[in-house]
Amino acid sequence: MNEDLTSPLGIGIKEEENGSTERLSTSWRVALTLVVVAGFTVLILLSASAYRDAPPIPRRVMRPSSETVFSDQDILQGQQV
């Protein structure tokens, strides 16, 4: 009674004679795990690079008349979204 069934997602499910079903082979699981790990590794590396290469934040910006226009705290508060 080896029947090939199709799931709603179109993924083939093979039903064995003993009634058990096998959804994914081991090689698919290993490949999926490698892709997920590689994807998160790239994501973490890009995030670290963006953080490291961020532009400097000036302590304060002043007009020629020595009046403070805004400070580093104003910039940091503006980034809180």
Number of C-alpha atoms within 10 A of each C-alpha: 8 10 11 12 13 11 10 7 6 8 11 14 15 17 16 13 10 8 10 9 14 11 13 12 8 9 9 11 11 11 11 12 12 12 12 12 12 12 11 12 12 12 12 12 11 12 12 11 11 11 10 9 9 8 8 6 12 11 12 13 14 12 9 7 6 8 9 11 10 14 14 13 13 12 14 10 9 9 8 6 4
